[in-house]
Amino acid sequence: MQHWIDQNNDKAQLIVLTGEAVYAETLAPTAAAQAVDALQAGRSPATVFGKDAKHVTFRSMTRVQYDEHDSDIEFHYRDGKDDASVSVSIETPGLREQVFAAAQQQLSDTFGAYETHYSRWRAALGPLISVTVFGLGTLALRAAAIAIRAADEVEVSGRRQGLKKLFAWVLDTLGPMGVSVIGGLLVLLSAWVLYTRLQQPQRLHILQPGPYSPPSQVALVLKYVVLVAMWALALRIIL
């Protein structure tokens, strides 16, 4: 068993890696020290960590990765038929790399280690999609809010009428201004992520079974073509 403590002001994140799983939980410093003593005395991590602790078993793990320009380390795993992930933020310099190296040693029989450096075009795609979704979604919902405010009575038909009525009530309550403010904030947040990605494109360190293959340039170009087509169609409808 290996353990690390990520100290952050009055909180201490305890990270434990056993032969079967990785655990992480934020505790008070005294509680973290007591947990370490209990683990070293032979207690099972399952009895030491609380119900809010992050926990991923190695047998279900499908990928481990971190970005040099971020503070997180991500553990991807299979949850039944679904893919899921747990992200652990580590502030102490160098500690995240130690956790990654320990996981690499634990998974070395079946996982390979890879690095990939994003181009600016590739790094910008995700935030641009977010800007597109939030931007066009805001315009559509604002138009719906204007129509609801203008109507004397909103008629709802078809399935899930209760949910539709709730949705119409929310839009009527927020109004065009409220929808614009919330949507605008989401667009600004996405734009900020876009700016940071362009300033520092991702440099990922990855553990996964089988060889790592980055997306092809052809697929990247096609995604940008679809993105431009969406904006062109939206502007044509608006104007």
ZASESE-157071 format. One record per atom (N, C-alpha, C): residue in three letters; x, y, z. Coordinates in pm, whole numbers, m for minus. Atoms other than C-alpha are relative to their C-alpha. Layout:
- ALA, X, Y, Z;
...
This chain:
- MET, 84, m119, 0;
- MET, 0, 0, 0;
- MET, 88, 125, 0;
- GLN, m67, m128, 2;
- GLN, 115, 352, m84;
- GLN, m102, 109, 30;
- HIS, 93, m108, m30;
- HIS, m36, 674, 43;
- HIS, 70, 135, m15;
- TRP, m49, m136, 14;
- TRP, 2, 1048, m16;
- TRP, m102, 93, 65;
- ILE, 89, m101, m56;
- ILE, m143, 1354, 157;
- ILE, 22, 131, m75;
- ASP, m1, m126, 74;
- ASP, m227, 1657, m54;
- ASP, m55, 108, 92;
- GLN, 40, m101, m99;
- GLN, m231, 1940, 200;
- GLN, m44, 128, m70;
- ASN, 51, m123, 58;
- ASN, m445, 2241, 108;
- ASN, m70, 80, 109;
- ASN, 50, m81, m111;
- ASN, m494, 2500, 384;
- ASN, m41, m88, 117;
- ASP, 43, 77, m115;
- ASP, m707, 2338, 655;
- ASP, m57, m135, m39;
- LYS, 48, 130, 46;
- LYS, m792, 2031, 445;
- LYS, 118, m83, m49;
- ALA, m103, 91, 47;
- ALA, m587, 1726, 360;
- ALA, m68, m111, m81;
- GLN, 55, 107, 83;
- GLN, m670, 1496, 70;
- GLN, 89, m123, 14;
- LEU, m74, 125, m16;
- LEU, m565, 1140, 149;
- LEU, m22, m85, m124;
- ILE, 5, 85, 119;
- ILE, m483, 932, m157;
- ILE, 73, m130, 33;
- VAL, m57, 130, m34;
- VAL, m421, 561, m113;
- VAL, m9, m91, m122;
- LEU, m4, 97, 108;
- LEU, m317, 305, m372;
- LEU, 39, m135, 57;
- THR, m27, 136, m46;
- THR, m343, m62, m281;
- THR, 23, m90, m121;
- GLY, m15, 93, 111;
- GLY, m294, m373, m491;
- GLY, m127, m21, m78;
- GLU, 130, 22, 66;
- GLU, m662, m368, m580;
- GLU, m68, 127, m48;
- ALA, 78, m120, 32;
- ALA, m778, m5, m599;
- ALA, 74, 126, 39;
- VAL, m48, m132, m41;
- VAL, m714, 365, m562;
- VAL, m114, 71, 71;
- TYR, 98, m71, m80;
- TYR, m894, 577, m301;
- TYR, 47, 144, 16;
- ALA, m33, m140, m29;
- ALA, m911, 952, m242;
- ALA, m115, 63, 76;
- GLU, 103, m69, m79;
- GLU, m1096, 1157, 19;
- GLU, 62, 120, 68;
- THR, m45, m121, m67;
- THR, m1063, 1510, 156;
- THR, m48, m2, 144;
- LEU, 30, 9, m143;
- LEU, m1045, 1515, 536;
- LEU, 68, 116, 73;
- ALA, m77, m89, m85;
- ALA, m934, 1733, 821;
- ALA, 139, m62, 20;
- PRO, m135, 56, m13;
- PRO, m555, 1696, 871;
- PRO, 12, m106, 109;
- THR, m9, 100, m107;
- THR, m597, 1511, 1203;
- THR, m69, m129, m41;
- ALA, 72, 120, 45;
- ALA, m853, 1274, 1048;
- ALA, 80, m76, m105;
- ALA, m84, 66, 100;
- ALA, m619, 1206, 755;
- ALA, 114, m76, 66;
- ALA, m109, 68, m72;
- ALA, m334, 1122, 995;
- ALA, m52, m124, 71;
- GLN, 58, 115, m67;
- GLN, m563, 891, 1192;
- GLN, m32, m111, m100;
- ALA, 30, 99, 103;
- ALA, m672, 720, 871;
- ALA, 126, m73, m44;
- VAL, m127, 62, 38;
- VAL, m308, 660, 774;
- VAL, 44, m99, 108;
- ASP, m36, 91, m109;
- ASP, m239, 508, 1118;
- ASP, m84, m127, m3;
- ALA, 88, 116, 5;
- ALA, m541, 281, 1082;
- ALA, 37, m93, m116;
- LEU, m39, 81, 115;
- LEU, m432, 165, 737;
- LEU, 131, m75, 26;
- GLN, m129, 64, m30;
- GLN, m77, 96, 855;
- GLN, m14, m107, 107;
- ALA, 26, 102, m102;
- ALA, m224, m102, 1143;
- ALA, m70, m122, m58;
- GLY, 58, 117, 65;
- GLY, m388, m335, 892;
- GLY, m147, 9, m34;
- ARG, 141, m12, 32;
- ARG, m740, m200, 856;
- ARG, m21, 14, m151;
- SER, 32, m8, 142;
- SER, m904, m232, 514;
- SER, m39, 142, m38;
- PRO, 42, m134, 44;
- PRO, m940, 92, 315;
- PRO, m152, 15, m6;
- ALA, 145, m8, 9;
- ALA, m1307, 6, 269;
- ALA, m63, 40, 132;
- THR, 53, m36, m131;
- THR, m1356, 52, 644;
- THR, 54, 133, 50;
- VAL, m62, m126, m44;
- VAL, m1138, 362, 673;
- VAL, m59, 119, m74;
- PHE, 53, m109, 79;
- PHE, m1271, 575, 388;
- PHE, m152, 8, 13;
- GLY, 144, m21, m12;
- GLY, m1619, 726, 409;
- GLY, m74, m25, m130;
- LYS, 83, 28, 117;
- LYS, m1908, 688, 167;
- LYS, 21, 103, m111;
- ASP, m24, m104, 101;
- ASP, m1809, 1012, m12;
- ASP, 138, m11, m65;
- ALA, m135, 15, 55;
- ALA, m1459, 887, m92;
- ALA, m6, m44, m146;
- LYS, m13, 45, 138;
- LYS, m1354, 842, m454;
- LYS, 73, m134, 1;
- HIS, m51, 137, m8;
- HIS, m1278, 480, m529;
- HIS, m13, m66, m137;
- VAL, 2, 72, 127;
- VAL, m1181, 290, m846;
- VAL, 88, m124, 14;
- THR, m78, 124, m5;
- THR, m1070, m73, m864;
- THR, 85, m13, m127;
- PHE, m87, 17, 115;
- PHE, m784, m168, m1094;
- PHE, m59, m97, m102;
- ARG, 55, 97, 95;
- ARG, m977, m458, m1245;
- ARG, m105, 63, m93;
- SER, 100, m67, 85;
- SER, m1241, m216, m1379;
- SER, 60, 118, m76;
- MET, m62, m119, 57;
- MET, m995, 55, m1483;
- MET, 32, m19, m147;
- THR, m26, 6, 144;
- THR, m966, 131, m1854;
- THR, 102, 104, m46;
- ARG, m94, m104, 41;
- ARG, m749, 441, m1859;
- ARG, 33, 90, 119;
- VAL, m43, m100, m97;
- VAL, m547, 678, m1639;
- VAL, 69, 109, m80;
- GLN, m66, m107, 76;
- GLN, m443, 1020, m1765;
- GLN, 4, 129, 80;
- TYR, m3, m136, m54;
- TYR, m339, 1370, m1668;
- TYR, 59, 92, m105;
- ASP, m49, m105, 88;
- ASP, m268, 1693, m1850;
- ASP, 103, 82, 76;
- GLU, m108, m75, m65;
- GLU, 58, 1871, m1770;
- GLU, m44, 139, 42;
- HIS, 43, m137, m28;
- HIS, m125, 2205, m1772;
- HIS, m120, 7, 93;
- ASP, 113, 3, m91;
- ASP, m398, 2096, m1531;
- ASP, 45, m61, 132;
- SER, m37, 54, m132;
- SER, m407, 1975, m1170;
- SER, m67, m133, 29;
- ASP, 76, 123, m23;
- ASP, m628, 1666, m1213;
- ASP, 74, m123, m51;
- ILE, m33, 130, 57;
- ILE, m558, 1299, m1265;
- ILE, m131, m76, m12;
- GLU, 128, 64, 28;
- GLU, m843, 1102, m1421;
- GLU, 17, m151, m5;
- PHE, 5, 146, 2;
- PHE, m925, 736, m1362;
- PHE, m130, m41, m71;
- HIS, 115, 45, 77;
- HIS, m1157, 593, m1627;
- HIS, m21, m149, 27;
- TYR, 31, 140, m33;
- TYR, m1335, 263, m1562;
- TYR, m133, m40, m60;
- ARG, 126, 54, 47;
- ARG, m1620, 38, m1667;
- ARG, m92, m21, 119;
- ASP, 102, 17, m103;
- ASP, m1935, 58, m1455;
- ASP, m115, m77, m63;
- GLY, 96, 82, 71;
- GLY, m2140, m233, m1579;
- GLY, 25, 10, m149;
- LYS, m14, m19, 144;
- LYS, m2202, m156, m1945;
- LYS, 41, 142, m38;
- ASP, m28, m142, 25;
- ASP, m2121, 214, m1909;
- ASP, 145, 35, 30;
- ASP, m131, m57, m30;
- ASP, m1797, 410, m1916;
- ASP, m18, 114, 100;
- ALA, 6, m104, m103;
- ALA, m1736, 632, m1613;
- ALA, 142, 45, 32;
- SER, m132, m49, m36;
- SER, m1452, 834, m1468;
- SER, m6, 71, 134;
- VAL, m18, m72, m125;
- VAL, m1327, 979, m1140;
- VAL, 119, 92, m18;
- SER, m107, m99, 12;
- SER, m1120, 1296, m1137;
- SER, 45, 42, 139;
- VAL, m59, m37, m128;
- VAL, m887, 1369, m846;
- VAL, 91, 120, m23;
- SER, m82, m121, 12;
- SER, m747, 1723, m818;
- SER, 109, m2, 106;
- ILE, m115, 5, m90;
- ILE, m398, 1734, m664;
- ILE, 79, 129, m15;
- GLU, m64, m131, 4;
- GLU, m243, 2069, m575;
- GLU, 150, m4, 31;
- THR, m140, 6, m40;
- THR, 92, 1964, m424;
- THR, 89, m29, m121;
- PRO, m87, 21, 116;
- PRO, 364, 1999, m693;
- PRO, 71, m136, 6;
- GLY, m70, 127, 10;
- GLY, 501, 1664, m809;
- GLY, m75, m119, 55;
- LEU, 70, 112, m62;
- LEU, 254, 1455, m610;
- LEU, m84, m77, m101;
- ARG, 82, 68, 101;
- ARG, 24, 1382, m902;
- ARG, 86, m94, m84;
- GLU, m89, 84, 79;
- GLU, 318, 1246, m1100;
- GLU, 39, m125, 77;
- GLN, m31, 117, m83;
- GLN, 401, 1015, m808;
- GLN, m117, m99, m2;
- VAL, 117, 87, 5;
- VAL, 45, 881, m805;
- VAL, m8, m70, m136;
- PHE, 4, 57, 135;
- PHE, 58, 830, m1182;
- PHE, 105, m110, m15;
- ALA, m108, 99, 10;
- ALA, 392, 646, m1157;
- ALA, m34, m126, 78;
- ALA, 39, 116, m80;
- ALA, 256, 420, m882;
- ALA, m108, m80, m72;
- ALA, 104, 69, 76;
- ALA, m52, 341, m1093;
- ALA, 60, m71, m121;
- GLN, m67, 61, 114;
- GLN, 173, 273, m1392;
- GLN, 70, m130, 40;
- GLN, m67, 121, m49;
- GLN, 375, 23, m1188;
- GLN, m102, m109, 30;
- GLN, 103, 97, m35;
- GLN, 57, m145, m1066;
- GLN, m63, m62, m125;
- LEU, 68, 45, 122;
- LEU, m86, m172, m1419;
- LEU, 96, m43, m110;
- SER, m102, 20, 104;
- SER, 239, m244, m1603;
- SER, m18, m130, m79;
- ASP, 16, 128, 71;
- ASP, 140, m603, m1695;
- ASP, m95, 11, m117;
- THR, 103, m9, 104;
- THR, m155, m494, m1909;
- THR, m14, 138, m63;
- PHE, 15, m137, 50;
- PHE, m128, m117, m1960;
- PHE, 134, 52, m53;
- GLY, m117, m69, 52;
- GLY, 114, 80, m2174;
- GLY, m6, 147, 35;
- ALA, m8, m143, m30;
- ALA, 231, 437, m2112;
- ALA, 22, 77, m130;
- TYR, m6, m78, 123;
- TYR, 182, 700, m2382;
- TYR, m5, 149, 32;
- GLU, 11, m145, m9;
- GLU, 213, 1075, m2434;
- GLU, m55, 53, m132;
- THR, 51, m64, 120;
- THR, 25, 1295, m2677;
- THR, m8, 150, 22;
- HIS, 0, m146, m8;
- HIS, 62, 1668, m2744;
- HIS, m101, 53, m102;
- TYR, 105, m52, 87;
- TYR, m246, 1841, m2886;
- TYR, 51, 118, m82;
- SER, m18, m121, 79;
- SER, m220, 2085, m3173;
- SER, m104, 102, 48;
- ARG, 98, m100, m40;
- ARG, m405, 2413, m3121;
- ARG, m137, m26, m64;
- TRP, 127, 31, 66;
- TRP, m670, 2304, m3372;
- TRP, m74, m110, 77;
- ARG, 62, 110, m75;
- ARG, m734, 1984, m3180;
- ARG, m43, 46, 138;
- ALA, 32, m47, m135;
- ALA, m726, 2159, m2841;
- ALA, m122, 91, 0;
- ALA, 109, m96, 5;
- ALA, m977, 2420, m2957;
- ALA, m135, m63, m31;
- LEU, 125, 59, 49;
- LEU, m1238, 2176, m3090;
- LEU, m105, m15, 110;
- GLY, 96, 21, m108;
- GLY, m1402, 2080, m2759;
- GLY, m62, 130, 50;
- PRO, 58, m128, m42;
- PRO, m1442, 2439, m2630;
- PRO, m83, 67, m108;
- LEU, 79, m59, 108;
- LEU, m1565, 2552, m2973;
- LEU, m137, m67, m11;
- ILE, 128, 72, m1;
- ILE, m1833, 2283, m2961;
- ILE, m87, 51, 114;
- SER, 76, m53, m114;
- SER, m1934, 2410, m2615;
- SER, m54, 140, m30;
- VAL, 45, m134, 37;
- VAL, m1949, 2769, m2742;
- VAL, m117, m9, m97;
- THR, 106, 17, 99;
- THR, m2164, 2651, m3034;
- THR, m130, m48, 66;
- VAL, 120, 55, m65;
- VAL, m2404, 2446, m2821;
- VAL, m66, 103, 90;
- PHE, 57, m99, m92;
- PHE, m2446, 2714, m2554;
- PHE, m50, 124, m75;
- GLY, 40, m119, 75;
- GLY, m2461, 2998, m2806;
- GLY, m131, m21, m76;
- LEU, 122, 26, 77;
- LEU, m2719, 2843, m3039;
- LEU, m115, m39, 92;
- GLY, 105, 36, m95;
- GLY, m2908, 2695, m2745;
- GLY, m59, 123, 68;
- THR, 49, m124, m61;
- THR, m2932, 3038, m2583;
- THR, m91, 76, m94;
- LEU, 84, m69, 98;
- LEU, m3068, 3192, m2902;
- LEU, m135, m68, m15;
- ALA, 125, 74, 17;
- ALA, m3327, 2916, m2939;
- ALA, m90, 14, 123;
- LEU, 80, m10, m122;
- LEU, m3439, 2929, m2575;
- LEU, m48, 143, 22;
- ARG, 45, m139, m11;
- ARG, m3453, 3310, m2581;
- ARG, m121, 24, m89;
- ALA, 114, m14, 91;
- ALA, m3683, 3294, m2883;
- ALA, m124, m69, 58;
- ALA, 112, 71, m61;
- ALA, m3898, 3037, m2701;
- ALA, m57, 79, 117;
- ALA, 47, m80, m113;
- ALA, m3914, 3258, m2391;
- ALA, m80, 121, m47;
- ILE, 74, m114, 56;
- ILE, m4026, 3555, m2604;
- ILE, m138, m45, m46;
- ALA, 128, 51, 48;
- ALA, m4297, 3341, m2765;
- ALA, m93, m35, 115;
- ILE, 83, 36, m116;
- ILE, m4420, 3214, m2427;
- ILE, m54, 124, 68;
- ARG, 45, m125, m62;
- ARG, m4434, 3566, m2283;
- ARG, m109, 68, m85;
- ALA, 96, m66, 89;
- ALA, m4628, 3685, m2589;
- ALA, m133, m74, m8;
- ALA, 123, 80, 11;
- ALA, m4884, 3400, m2581;
- ALA, m89, 21, 122;
- ASP, 95, m9, m112;
- ASP, m5198, 3430, m2370;
- ASP, 1, m126, 83;
- GLU, m2, 128, m69;
- GLU, m5185, 3063, m2286;
- GLU, 83, m98, m81;
- VAL, m87, 97, 67;
- VAL, m4932, 2793, m2365;
- VAL, m73, m133, m8;
- GLU, 66, 129, 19;
- GLU, m5090, 2481, m2513;
- GLU, 105, m109, m6;
- VAL, m93, 113, m6;
- VAL, m4912, 2155, m2434;
- VAL, m74, m126, m40;
- SER, 63, 125, 44;
- SER, m4991, 1828, m2607;
- SER, 106, m107, m14;
- GLY, m92, 111, 18;
- GLY, m4838, 1489, m2662;
- GLY, 44, m61, 131;
- ARG, m51, 71, m117;
- ARG, m4636, 1284, m2420;
- ARG, 76, 96, 92;
- ARG, m76, m73, m101;
- ARG, m4472, 1412, m2101;
- ARG, m46, 145, 12;
- GLN, 54, m135, m9;
- GLN, m4702, 1710, m2070;
- GLN, 46, 72, 126;
- GLY, m44, m62, m124;
- GLY, m4599, 1770, m1709;
- GLY, 139, 60, m14;
- LEU, m137, m49, 19;
- LEU, m4233, 1805, m1806;
- LEU, 2, 120, m94;
- LYS, 6, m112, 94;
- LYS, m4320, 2033, m2097;
- LYS, m55, 126, 69;
- LYS, 55, m114, m72;
- LYS, m4532, 2255, m1871;
- LYS, 104, 60, 95;
- LEU, m105, m48, m89;
- LEU, m4246, 2275, m1621;
- LEU, 105, 78, m79;
- PHE, m99, m67, 85;
- PHE, m4004, 2369, m1900;
- PHE, m52, 138, m44;
- ALA, 59, m127, 42;
- ALA, m4242, 2639, m2026;
- ALA, m8, 98, 116;
- TRP, 7, m87, m118;
- TRP, m4286, 2772, m1672;
- TRP, 137, 58, 32;
- VAL, m136, m48, m26;
- VAL, m3909, 2796, m1624;
- VAL, 37, 111, m98;
- LEU, m32, m101, 100;
- LEU, m3869, 2987, m1951;
- LEU, m81, 128, 24;
- ASP, 83, m118, m26;
- ASP, m4160, 3216, m1862;
- ASP, 52, 76, 122;
- THR, m52, m64, m122;
- THR, m4010, 3282, m1517;
- THR, 130, 74, m27;
- LEU, m128, m64, 31;
- LEU, m3662, 3355, m1649;
- LEU, m18, 115, m98;
- GLY, 19, m101, 103;
- GLY, m3785, 3550, m1947;
- GLY, 119, 9, m94;
- PRO, m111, m13, 95;
- PRO, m3568, 3649, m2244;
- PRO, 129, 50, 63;
- MET, m120, m54, m64;
- MET, m3332, 3848, m2023;
- MET, 70, m104, 85;
- GLY, m60, 103, m85;
- GLY, m3278, 3567, m1772;
- GLY, 68, m108, m81;
- VAL, m60, 101, 87;
- VAL, m3216, 3313, m2048;
- VAL, 129, 53, m63;
- SER, m118, m59, 64;
- SER, m2971, 3552, m2217;
- SER, 117, 11, 98;
- VAL, m106, m15, m100;
- VAL, m2778, 3615, m1894;
- VAL, 65, m136, 31;
- ILE, m54, 133, m32;
- ILE, m2744, 3246, m1803;
- ILE, 76, m58, m119;
- GLY, m67, 52, 119;
- GLY, m2662, 3143, m2159;
- GLY, 128, 76, m31;
- GLY, m120, m80, 25;
- GLY, m2419, 3432, m2196;
- GLY, 115, m37, 92;
- LEU, m104, 41, m94;
- LEU, m2231, 3327, m1883;
- LEU, 62, m133, m41;
- LEU, m52, 130, 46;
- LEU, m2201, 2971, m2015;
- LEU, 87, 16, m124;
- VAL, m81, m26, 120;
- VAL, m2074, 3102, m2348;
- VAL, 134, 63, 39;
- LEU, m124, m64, m45;
- LEU, m1818, 3323, m2169;
- LEU, 94, m101, 67;
- LEU, m81, 104, m64;
- LEU, m1702, 3028, m1958;
- LEU, 65, m89, m105;
- SER, m55, 83, 108;
- SER, m1659, 2816, m2272;
- SER, 108, 76, m77;
- ALA, m99, m80, 71;
- ALA, m1474, 3103, m2440;
- ALA, 130, 11, 81;
- TRP, m120, m4, m85;
- TRP, m1236, 3126, m2142;
- TRP, 78, m131, m10;
- VAL, m66, 131, 17;
- VAL, m1166, 2751, m2167;
- VAL, 68, m6, m136;
- LEU, m60, m3, 133;
- LEU, m1104, 2802, m2539;
- LEU, 130, 80, 1;
- TYR, m121, m84, m8;
- TYR, m854, 3080, m2463;
- TYR, 114, m74, 69;
- THR, m105, 71, m73;
- THR, m666, 2869, m2208;
- THR, 52, m118, m81;
- ARG, m44, 112, 82;
- ARG, m658, 2571, m2445;
- ARG, 92, 46, m113;
- LEU, m85, m52, 106;
- LEU, m512, 2786, m2721;
- LEU, 135, 47, 54;
- GLN, m125, m43, m62;
- GLN, m253, 2928, m2482;
- GLN, 87, m119, 38;
- GLN, m73, 119, m45;
- GLN, m159, 2585, m2348;
- GLN, m74, m126, m44;
- PRO, 64, 124, 46;
- PRO, m276, 2292, m2561;
- PRO, 38, m118, 89;
- GLN, m21, 113, m91;
- GLN, m309, 1967, m2369;
- GLN, 125, m81, m35;
- ARG, m113, 93, 11;
- ARG, m2, 1753, m2310;
- ARG, m34, m115, 94;
- LEU, 55, 109, m80;
- LEU, m149, 1425, m2192;
- LEU, 100, m112, 22;
- HIS, m70, 123, m34;
- HIS, 19, 1137, m2014;
- HIS, m107, m105, 26;
- ILE, 110, 97, 5;
- ILE, m188, 821, m2060;
- ILE, 51, m139, 35;
- LEU, m16, 143, m21;
- LEU, m201, 467, m1927;
- LEU, m124, m68, m53;
- GLN, 116, 73, 50;
- GLN, m423, 228, m2117;
- GLN, 46, m132, m62;
- PRO, m35, 125, 67;
- PRO, m431, m128, m2252;
- PRO, m2, 20, m150;
- GLY, m5, m15, 145;
- GLY, m336, m155, m2615;
- GLY, 65, 130, m40;
- PRO, m68, m121, 47;
- PRO, m167, 108, m2829;
- PRO, m94, 120, m4;
- TYR, 77, m124, 7;
- TYR, m282, 470, m2820;
- TYR, 9, 57, m141;
- SER, 5, m59, 134;
- SER, m394, 618, m3151;
- SER, m75, 132, 6;
- PRO, 71, m129, m1;
- PRO, m474, 991, m3167;
- PRO, m97, 9, m116;
- PRO, 96, m16, 110;
- PRO, m773, 1099, m3379;
- PRO, 70, 44, m128;
- SER, m62, m33, 128;
- SER, m691, 1129, m3748;
- SER, m27, 145, m36;
- GLN, 17, m138, 45;
- GLN, m648, 1467, m3912;
- GLN, m125, 15, m87;
- VAL, 120, m4, 84;
- VAL, m927, 1380, m4157;
- VAL, m124, 15, 86;
- ALA, 115, m10, m90;
- ALA, m1173, 1328, m3871;
- ALA, m8, 139, 62;
- LEU, m2, m134, m58;
- LEU, m1063, 1659, m3716;
- LEU, m53, 103, m99;
- VAL, 47, m93, 103;
- VAL, m1121, 1845, m4043;
- VAL, m150, m14, m20;
- LEU, 144, 23, 19;
- LEU, m1465, 1686, m4086;
- LEU, m81, 60, 114;
- LYS, 71, m58, m115;
- LYS, m1567, 1794, m3735;
- LYS, m6, 152, m12;
- TYR, 1, m145, 19;
- TYR, m1467, 2152, m3813;
- TYR, m97, 39, m113;
- VAL, 94, m27, 109;
- VAL, m1665, 2137, m4138;
- VAL, m143, m3, 52;
- VAL, 134, 9, m58;
- VAL, m1975, 2026, m3945;
- VAL, m28, 120, 90;
- LEU, 15, m114, m90;
- LEU, m1917, 2302, m3688;
- LEU, m28, 128, m78;
- VAL, 21, m119, 83;
- VAL, m1890, 2571, m3955;
- VAL, m137, m5, m66;
- ALA, 131, 14, 64;
- ALA, m2201, 2434, m4129;
- ALA, m112, 32, 99;
- MET, 102, m30, m101;
- MET, m2399, 2456, m3804;
- MET, m13, 151, 20;
- TRP, 5, m145, m18;
- TRP, m2306, 2823, m3756;
- TRP, m55, 70, m124;
- ALA, 50, m60, 123;
- ALA, m2374, 2904, m4122;
- ALA, m152, m16, m9;
- LEU, 144, 23, 1;
- LEU, m2722, 2747, m4096;
- LEU, m70, 87, 103;
- ALA, 60, m80, m106;
- ALA, m2793, 2925, m3768;
- ALA, m5, 147, m39;
- LEU, m2, m141, 42;
- LEU, m2687, 3265, m3905;
- LEU, m98, 28, m112;
- ARG, 96, m16, 110;
- ARG, m2899, 3210, m4215;
- ARG, m142, 9, 54;
- ILE, 134, m3, m60;
- ILE, m3204, 3141, m3998;
- ILE, m22, 131, 76;
- ILE, 12, m121, m81;
- ILE, m3135, 3439, m3769;
- ILE, m13, 124, m88;
- LEU, m3, m119, 85;
- LEU, m3061, 3687, m4046;
- LEU, m102, m7, m113;
